[in-house]
């Protein structure tokens, strides 16, 4: 824990704001709206017609798009071939996630409606990969394991790892704040619903959408560290 607290002490007010203050406030506001039982506020987060049109789902798209832009920036900036390959892989995978998250435009085609929807739907796959079977659940389990291993455990094992490439990939200990916040956001809304404290706002079994925002955000912070904070530590 000493590693963690020493790193926290080095953080500026600005860093505290985007690591945990702003995300905490934003997710709290989203939950207040969602559980308010005030239809206009609930609809902002989870519209009855289609939850994919709400702020919660679209904030995920914004964060994923930021990861994509940052990976492109990093690819163009670095001159090291290994880093270039790494960032292009991240970019391609992020683009795939972005398209999957928006069902390849299906949600927006439905929002537009009418003849435009009929025209657009012929170019959109019938089913996204994550929408088939238990793929979404399995993907989330893998991501949870990655978050625990990379962002909560690995920073505290850094002193034992001598490989310079792994040293570069291990994030700053402060990222554990975002990882823990991700876990909190996963269980708080679920507890509120299951305990009967408030009525569910419409997500139902998709209540974990709150935590998905933070899952994407922790990876954005991680990429930010690799590109702007740890670039000088590349072997």
Phi and psi in degrees as GROMACS dihedral restraints (atoms count N, CA, C in turn):
[ dihedral_restraints ]
;  ai    aj    ak    al  type     phi  dphi    fc
    3     4     5     6     1   -61.4    20    10
    4     5     6     7     1   -39.0    20    10
    6     7     8     9     1   -59.2    20    10
    7     8     9    10     1   -44.1    20    10
    9    10    11    12     1   -63.5    20    10
   10    11    12    13     1   -50.9    20    10
   12    13    14    15     1   -66.8    20    10
   13    14    15    16     1   -34.8    20    10
   15    16    17    18     1   -64.3    20    10
   16    17    18    19     1   -38.1    20    10
   18    19    20    21     1   -71.4    20    10
   19    20    21    22     1   -38.6    20    10
   21    22    23    24     1   -60.9    20    10
   22    23    24    25     1   -39.4    20    10
   24    25    26    27     1   -63.9    20    10
   25    26    27    28     1   -23.8    20    10
   27    28    29    30     1   -83.0    20    10
   28    29    30    31     1   -11.1    20    10
   30    31    32    33     1   -73.1    20    10
   31    32    33    34     1   139.2    20    10
   33    34    35    36     1   -83.7    20    10
   34    35    36    37     1   170.4    20    10
   36    37    38    39     1   -60.6    20    10
   37    38    39    40     1   -39.9    20    10
   39    40    41    42     1   -61.8    20    10
   40    41    42    43     1   -43.0    20    10
   42    43    44    45     1   -65.8    20    10
   43    44    45    46     1   -40.2    20    10
   45    46    47    48     1   -59.6    20    10
   46    47    48    49     1   -38.2    20    10
   48    49    50    51     1   -63.9    20    10
   49    50    51    52     1   -48.2    20    10
   51    52    53    54     1   -88.6    20    10
   52    53    54    55     1   -13.1    20    10
   54    55    56    57     1   -77.6    20    10
   55    56    57    58     1   -43.6    20    10
   57    58    59    60     1  -143.6    20    10
   58    59    60    61     1   -28.1    20    10
   60    61    62    63     1   -66.9    20    10
   61    62    63    64     1   -56.6    20    10
   63    64    65    66     1   -61.4    20    10
   64    65    66    67     1   -47.3    20    10
   66    67    68    69     1   -58.9    20    10
   67    68    69    70     1   -40.7    20    10
   69    70    71    72     1   -63.5    20    10
   70    71    72    73     1   -45.6    20    10
   72    73    74    75     1   -64.7    20    10
   73    74    75    76     1   -45.3    20    10
   75    76    77    78     1   -63.0    20    10
   76    77    78    79     1   -46.9    20    10
   78    79    80    81     1   -67.7    20    10
   79    80    81    82     1   -32.2    20    10
   81    82    83    84     1   -65.3    20    10
   82    83    84    85     1   -43.6    20    10
   84    85    86    87     1   -62.7    20    10
   85    86    87    88     1   -43.6    20    10
   87    88    89    90     1   -59.4    20    10
   88    89    90    91     1   -43.1    20    10
   90    91    92    93     1   -68.2    20    10
   91    92    93    94     1   -39.9    20    10
   93    94    95    96     1   -60.1    20    10
   94    95    96    97     1   -45.4    20    10
   96    97    98    99     1   -61.9    20    10
   97    98    99   100     1   -46.6    20    10
   99   100   101   102     1   -63.0    20    10
  100   101   102   103     1   -40.3    20    10
  102   103   104   105     1   -96.5    20    10
  103   104   105   106     1     9.0    20    10
  105   106   107   108     1   -71.7    20    10
  106   107   108   109     1   -24.2    20    10
  108   109   110   111     1    64.3    20    10
  109   110   111   112     1    17.7    20    10
  111   112   113   114     1   -99.9    20    10
  112   113   114   115     1   107.2    20    10
  114   115   116   117     1   -45.6    20    10
  115   116   117   118     1   -47.5    20    10
  117   118   119   120     1   -62.1    20    10
  118   119   120   121     1   -37.5    20    10
  120   121   122   123     1   -72.3    20    10
  121   122   123   124     1   -41.9    20    10
  123   124   125   126     1   -61.9    20    10
  124   125   126   127     1   -39.9    20    10
  126   127   128   129     1   -65.7    20    10
  127   128   129   130     1   -28.2    20    10
  129   130   131   132     1   -62.9    20    10
  130   131   132   133     1   -35.9    20    10
  132   133   134   135     1   -89.3    20    10
  133   134   135   136     1   -42.3    20    10
  135   136   137   138     1  -141.6    20    10
  136   137   138   139     1    85.7    20    10
  138   139   140   141     1   -59.2    20    10
  139   140   141   142     1   134.3    20    10
  141   142   143   144     1   -57.2    20    10
  142   143   144   145     1   -35.4    20    10
  144   145   146   147     1   -67.5    20    10
  145   146   147   148     1   -37.8    20    10
  147   148   149   150     1  -167.4    20    10
  148   149   150   151     1   114.6    20    10
  150   151   152   153     1   -61.5    20    10
  151   152   153   154     1   -21.4    20    10
  153   154   155   156     1   -68.5    20    10
  154   155   156   157     1   -13.4    20    10
  156   157   158   159     1   -90.7    20    10
  157   158   159   160     1    -3.9    20    10
  159   160   161   162     1   -81.8    20    10
  160   161   162   163     1   170.1    20    10
  162   163   164   165     1   -62.3    20    10
  163   164   165   166     1   -35.9    20    10
  165   166   167   168     1   -61.3    20    10
  166   167   168   169     1   -49.3    20    10
  168   169   170   171     1   -69.1    20    10
  169   170   171   172     1   -39.3    20    10
  171   172   173   174     1   -77.3    20    10
  172   173   174   175     1   -24.2    20    10
  174   175   176   177     1   -65.4    20    10
  175   176   177   178     1   -35.5    20    10
  177   178   179   180     1   -60.0    20    10
  178   179   180   181     1   -43.6    20    10
  180   181   182   183     1   -63.2    20    10
  181   182   183   184     1   -39.7    20    10
  183   184   185   186     1   -62.0    20    10
  184   185   186   187     1   -45.2    20    10
  186   187   188   189     1   -65.4    20    10
  187   188   189   190     1   -43.7    20    10
  189   190   191   192     1   -61.9    20    10
  190   191   192   193     1   -41.6    20    10
  192   193   194   195     1   -63.4    20    10
  193   194   195   196     1   -37.2    20    10
  195   196   197   198     1   -63.5    20    10
  196   197   198   199     1   -39.4    20    10
  198   199   200   201     1   -62.4    20    10
  199   200   201   202     1   -42.0    20    10
  201   202   203   204     1   -61.8    20    10
  202   203   204   205     1   -46.8    20    10
  204   205   206   207     1   -63.6    20    10
  205   206   207   208     1   -39.9    20    10
  207   208   209   210     1   -67.1    20    10
  208   209   210   211     1   -37.6    20    10
  210   211   212   213     1   -68.0    20    10
  211   212   213   214     1   -36.6    20    10
  213   214   215   216     1   -66.4    20    10
  214   215   216   217     1   -43.7    20    10
  216   217   218   219     1   -58.7    20    10
  217   218   219   220     1   -46.7    20    10
  219   220   221   222     1   -64.3    20    10
  220   221   222   223     1   -38.6    20    10
  222   223   224   225     1   -62.1    20    10
  223   224   225   226     1   -42.5    20    10
  225   226   227   228     1   -73.7    20    10
  226   227   228   229     1   -30.9    20    10
  228   229   230   231     1   -77.6    20    10
  229   230   231   232     1   -43.5    20    10
  231   232   233   234     1   -76.3    20    10
  232   233   234   235     1   150.0    20    10
  234   235   236   237     1  -107.9    20    10
  235   236   237   238     1    -5.5    20    10
  237   238   239   240     1   -80.6    20    10
  238   239   240   241     1   127.5    20    10
  240   241   242   243     1   -64.5    20    10
  241   242   243   244     1   -36.7    20    10
  243   244   245   246     1   -66.4    20    10
  244   245   246   247     1   -43.9    20    10
  246   247   248   249     1   -64.2    20    10
  247   248   249   250     1   -40.7    20    10
  249   250   251   252     1   -57.7    20    10
  250   251   252   253     1   -46.0    20    10
  252   253   254   255     1   -62.3    20    10
  253   254   255   256     1   -42.4    20    10
  255   256   257   258     1   -61.2    20    10
  256   257   258   259     1   -45.4    20    10
  258   259   260   261     1   -72.3    20    10
  259   260   261   262     1   -31.1    20    10
  261   262   263   264     1   -70.7    20    10
  262   263   264   265     1   -33.9    20    10
  264   265   266   267     1   -65.4    20    10
  265   266   267   268     1   -44.3    20    10
  267   268   269   270     1   -60.9    20    10
  268   269   270   271     1   -42.8    20    10
  270   271   272   273     1   -62.6    20    10
  271   272   273   274     1   -45.1    20    10
  273   274   275   276     1   -65.1    20    10
  274   275   276   277     1   -43.0    20    10
  276   277   278   279     1   -66.0    20    10
  277   278   279   280     1   -38.8    20    10
  279   280   281   282     1   -65.3    20    10
  280   281   282   283     1   -39.9    20    10
  282   283   284   285     1   -61.7    20    10
  283   284   285   286     1   -40.7    20    10
  285   286   287   288     1   -61.2    20    10
  286   287   288   289     1   -46.0    20    10
  288   289   290   291     1   -63.4    20    10
  289   290   291   292     1   -40.7    20    10
  291   292   293   294     1   -59.9    20    10
  292   293   294   295     1   -46.6    20    10
  294   295   296   297     1   -67.4    20    10
  295   296   297   298     1   -38.9    20    10
  297   298   299   300     1   -63.9    20    10
  298   299   300   301     1   -43.2    20    10
  300   301   302   303     1   -64.4    20    10
  301   302   303   304     1   -30.5    20    10
  303   304   305   306     1  -101.6    20    10
  304   305   306   307     1    13.8    20    10
  306   307   308   309     1    50.6    20    10
  307   308   309   310     1    40.6    20    10
  309   310   311   312     1    57.8    20    10
  310   311   312   313     1    30.2    20    10
  312   313   314   315     1    96.7    20    10
  313   314   315   316     1    -0.5    20    10
  315   316   317   318     1   -59.9    20    10
  316   317   318   319     1   -41.5    20    10
  318   319   320   321     1   -64.2    20    10
  319   320   321   322     1   -39.2    20    10
  321   322   323   324     1   -75.5    20    10
  322   323   324   325     1   -31.8    20    10
  324   325   326   327     1   -64.3    20    10
  325   326   327   328     1   -40.3    20    10
  327   328   329   330     1   -67.2    20    10
  328   329   330   331     1   -35.9    20    10
  330   331   332   333     1   -66.0    20    10
  331   332   333   334     1   -39.9    20    10
  333   334   335   336     1   -67.4    20    10
  334   335   336   337     1   -46.7    20    10
  336   337   338   339     1    71.9    20    10
  337   338   339   340     1  -176.2    20    10
  339   340   341   342     1    65.0    20    10
  340   341   342   343     1  -151.5    20    10
  342   343   344   345     1   -65.1    20    10
  343   344   345   346     1   -31.1    20    10
  345   346   347   348     1   -61.9    20    10
  346   347   348   349     1   -40.4    20    10
  348   349   350   351     1   -61.8    20    10
  349   350   351   352     1   -46.2    20    10
  351   352   353   354     1   -60.6    20    10
  352   353   354   355     1   -38.2    20    10
  354   355   356   357     1   -69.2    20    10
  355   356   357   358     1   -44.2    20    10
  357   358   359   360     1   -71.3    20    10
  358   359   360   361     1   -35.3    20    10
  360   361   362   363     1   -63.8    20    10
  361   362   363   364     1   -24.4    20    10
  363   364   365   366     1   -70.1    20    10
  364   365   366   367     1   -16.7    20    10
  366   367   368   369     1  -102.6    20    10
  367   368   369   370     1     1.3    20    10
  369   370   371   372     1  -106.3    20    10
  370   371   372   373     1   131.2    20    10
  372   373   374   375     1   -56.2    20    10
  373   374   375   376     1   143.6    20    10
  375   376   377   378     1   -61.5    20    10
  376   377   378   379     1   -37.9    20    10
  378   379   380   381     1  -139.6    20    10
  379   380   381   382     1   134.7    20    10
  381   382   383   384     1   -76.7    20    10
  382   383   384   385     1   159.5    20    10
  384   385   386   387     1   -63.3    20    10
  385   386   387   388     1   -42.9    20    10
  387   388   389   390     1   -72.2    20    10
  388   389   390   391     1   -12.9    20    10
  390   391   392   393     1   -90.5    20    10
  391   392   393   394     1    -1.3    20    10
  393   394   395   396     1   -96.9    20    10
  394   395   396   397     1   132.9    20    10
  396   397   398   399     1    55.6    20    10
  397   398   399   400     1  -133.3    20    10
  399   400   401   402     1  -101.5    20    10
  400   401   402   403     1    19.5    20    10
  402   403   404   405     1   -57.7    20    10
  403   404   405   406     1   -43.1    20    10
  405   406   407   408     1   -60.5    20    10
  406   407   408   409     1   -44.2    20    10
  408   409   410   411     1   -64.1    20    10
  409   410   411   412     1   -44.1    20    10
  411   412   413   414     1   -65.8    20    10
  412   413   414   415     1   -40.3    20    10
  414   415   416   417     1   -61.2    20    10
  415   416   417   418     1   -43.7    20    10
  417   418   419   420     1   -64.4    20    10
  418   419   420   421     1   -37.0    20    10
  420   421   422   423     1   -64.0    20    10
  421   422   423   424     1   -41.9    20    10
  423   424   425   426     1   -62.7    20    10
  424   425   426   427     1   -43.8    20    10
  426   427   428   429     1   -63.1    20    10
  427   428   429   430     1   -41.5    20    10
  429   430   431   432     1   -60.1    20    10
  430   431   432   433     1   -43.2    20    10
  432   433   434   435     1   -63.4    20    10
  433   434   435   436     1   -42.4    20    10
  435   436   437   438     1   -61.6    20    10
  436   437   438   439     1   -42.8    20    10
  438   439   440   441     1   -61.6    20    10
  439   440   441   442     1   -44.1    20    10
  441   442   443   444     1   -65.1    20    10
  442   443   444   445     1   -45.9    20    10
  444   445   446   447     1   -70.0    20    10
  445   446   447   448     1   -46.2    20    10
  447   448   449   450     1   -81.1    20    10
  448   449   450   451     1   -43.4    20    10
  450   451   452   453     1  -100.7    20    10
  451   452   453   454     1   -18.0    20    10
  453   454   455   456     1  -110.3    20    10
  454   455   456   457     1   -39.8    20    10
  456   457   458   459     1   -92.0    20    10
  457   458   459   460     1   -49.1    20    10
  459   460   461   462     1   -58.5    20    10
  460   461   462   463     1   -38.5    20    10
  462   463   464   465     1   -58.8    20    10
  463   464   465   466     1   -27.7    20    10
  465   466   467   468     1   -88.6    20    10
  466   467   468   469     1    -3.8    20    10
  468   469   470   471     1  -108.3    20    10
  469   470   471   472     1     3.1    20    10
  471   472   473   474     1   -57.6    20    10
  472   473   474   475     1   -39.7    20    10
  474   475   476   477     1   -65.5    20    10
  475   476   477   478     1   -20.2    20    10
  477   478   479   480     1   -92.1    20    10
  478   479   480   481     1   -10.7    20    10
  480   481   482   483     1  -101.4    20    10
  481   482   483   484     1   125.3    20    10
  483   484   485   486     1  -101.9    20    10
  484   485   486   487     1   -19.6    20    10
  486   487   488   489     1   -61.4    20    10
  487   488   489   490     1   122.3    20    10
  489   490   491   492     1   -63.4    20    10
  490   491   492   493     1   -31.7    20    10
  492   493   494   495     1   -70.9    20    10
  493   494   495   496     1   -40.9    20    10
  495   496   497   498     1   -67.3    20    10
  496   497   498   499     1   -35.9    20    10
  498   499   500   501     1   -59.0    20    10
  499   500   501   502     1   -40.4    20    10
  501   502   503   504     1   -66.9    20    10
  502   503   504   505     1   -39.6    20    10
  504   505   506   507     1   -76.7    20    10
  505   506   507   508     1   -22.4    20    10
  507   508   509   510     1   -72.4    20    10
  508   509   510   511     1   124.5    20    10
  510   511   512   513     1   -73.7    20    10
  511   512   513   514     1   165.6    20    10
  513   514   515   516     1   -64.0    20    10
  514   515   516   517     1   147.2    20    10
  516   517   518   519     1   -59.7    20    10
  517   518   519   520     1   -27.5    20    10
  519   520   521   522     1   -60.8    20    10
  520   521   522   523     1   -21.1    20    10
  522   523   524   525     1   -66.4    20    10
  523   524   525   526     1   -16.0    20    10
  525   526   527   528     1   -61.0    20    10
  526   527   528   529     1   -26.9    20    10
  528   529   530   531     1   -60.5    20    10
  529   530   531   532     1   -46.8    20    10
  531   532   533   534     1   -67.0    20    10
  532   533   534   535     1   -39.4    20    10
  534   535   536   537     1   -63.6    20    10
  535   536   537   538     1   -44.2    20    10
  537   538   539   540     1   -65.6    20    10
  538   539   540   541     1   -38.9    20    10
  540   541   542   543     1   -62.7    20    10
  541   542   543   544     1   -35.5    20    10
  543   544   545   546     1   -60.9    20    10
  544   545   546   547     1   -42.7    20    10
  546   547   548   549     1   -67.6    20    10
  547   548   549   550     1   -40.5    20    10
  549   550   551   552     1   -61.4    20    10
  550   551   552   553     1   -45.7    20    10
  552   553   554   555     1   -66.8    20    10
  553   554   555   556     1   -22.8    20    10
  555   556   557   558     1   -71.6    20    10
  556   557   558   559     1   -42.5    20    10
  558   559   560   561     1   -95.5    20    10
  559   560   561   562     1   -26.5    20    10
  561   562   563   564     1   -61.6    20    10
  562   563   564   565     1   -53.4    20    10
  564   565   566   567     1   -62.6    20    10
  565   566   567   568     1   -36.4    20    10
  567   568   569   570     1   -63.7    20    10
  568   569   570   571     1   -41.9    20    10
  570   571   572   573     1   -64.8    20    10
  571   572   573   574     1   -42.0    20    10
  573   574   575   576     1   -58.6    20    10
  574   575   576   577     1   -42.2    20    10
  576   577   578   579     1   -72.5    20    10
  577   578   579   580     1   -49.8    20    10
  579   580   581   582     1   -67.1    20    10
  580   581   582   583     1   -29.3    20    10
  582   583   584   585     1   -84.8    20    10
  583   584   585   586     1    -9.3    20    10
  585   586   587   588     1    79.0    20    10
  586   587   588   589     1    16.2    20    10
  588   589   590   591     1   -64.5    20    10
  589   590   591   592     1   -41.3    20    10
  591   592   593   594     1  -140.3    20    10
  592   593   594   595     1   157.9    20    10
  594   595   596   597     1   -75.8    20    10
  595   596   597   598     1   138.4    20    10
  597   598   599   600     1   -63.1    20    10
  598   599   600   601     1   139.0    20    10
  600   601   602   603     1   -86.4    20    10
  601   602   603   604     1     1.5    20    10
  603   604   605   606     1   128.9    20    10
  604   605   606   607     1   -13.1    20    10
  606   607   608   609     1   -73.9    20    10
  607   608   609   610     1   -30.7    20    10
  609   610   611   612     1    59.6    20    10
  610   611   612   613     1  -124.7    20    10
  612   613   614   615     1   -69.7    20    10
  613   614   615   616     1    -8.0    20    10
  615   616   617   618     1   -96.5    20    10
  616   617   618   619     1    22.1    20    10
  618   619   620   621     1   -59.8    20    10
  619   620   621   622     1   -20.3    20    10
  621   622   623   624     1   -71.0    20    10
  622   623   624   625     1    -3.1    20    10
  624   625   626   627     1   -58.6    20    10
  625   626   627   628     1   -28.6    20    10
  627   628   629   630     1   -60.6    20    10
  628   629   630   631     1   -44.9    20    10
  630   631   632   633     1   -72.1    20    10
  631   632   633   634     1   -24.8    20    10
  633   634   635   636     1   -62.8    20    10
  634   635   636   637     1   -35.1    20    10
  636   637   638   639     1   -56.7    20    10
  637   638   639   640     1   -47.4    20    10
  639   640   641   642     1   -72.8    20    10
  640   641   642   643     1   -31.4    20    10
  642   643   644   645     1   -60.6    20    10
  643   644   645   646     1   -45.6    20    10
  645   646   647   648     1   -68.5    20    10
  646   647   648   649     1   -36.8    20    10
  648   649   650   651     1   -66.1    20    10
  649   650   651   652     1   -39.0    20    10
  651   652   653   654     1   -65.2    20    10
  652   653   654   655     1   -33.1    20    10
  654   655   656   657     1   -73.8    20    10
  655   656   657   658     1   -31.3    20    10
  657   658   659   660     1   -64.2    20    10
  658   659   660   661     1   -45.0    20    10
  660   661   662   663     1   -62.6    20    10
  661   662   663   664     1   -40.5    20    10
  663   664   665   666     1   -61.9    20    10
  664   665   666   667     1   -46.1    20    10
  666   667   668   669     1   -64.7    20    10
  667   668   669   670     1   -37.4    20    10
  669   670   671   672     1   -58.8    20    10
  670   671   672   673     1   -43.2    20    10
  672   673   674   675     1   -61.0    20    10
  673   674   675   676     1   -45.1    20    10
  675   676   677   678     1   -63.7    20    10
  676   677   678   679     1   -38.3    20    10
  678   679   680   681     1   -82.9    20    10
  679   680   681   682     1   -42.3    20    10
  681   682   683   684     1  -109.2    20    10
  682   683   684   685     1   -21.6    20    10
  684   685   686   687     1  -105.2    20    10
  685   686   687   688     1   -39.3    20    10
  687   688   689   690     1  -108.4    20    10
  688   689   690   691     1     9.9    20    10
  690   691   692   693     1   -60.7    20    10
  691   692   693   694     1   -32.1    20    10
  693   694   695   696     1   -76.1    20    10
  694   695   696   697     1    -9.8    20    10
  696   697   698   699     1   -95.8    20    10
  697   698   699   700     1     3.6    20    10
  699   700   701   702     1   -65.3    20    10
  700   701   702   703     1   132.8    20    10
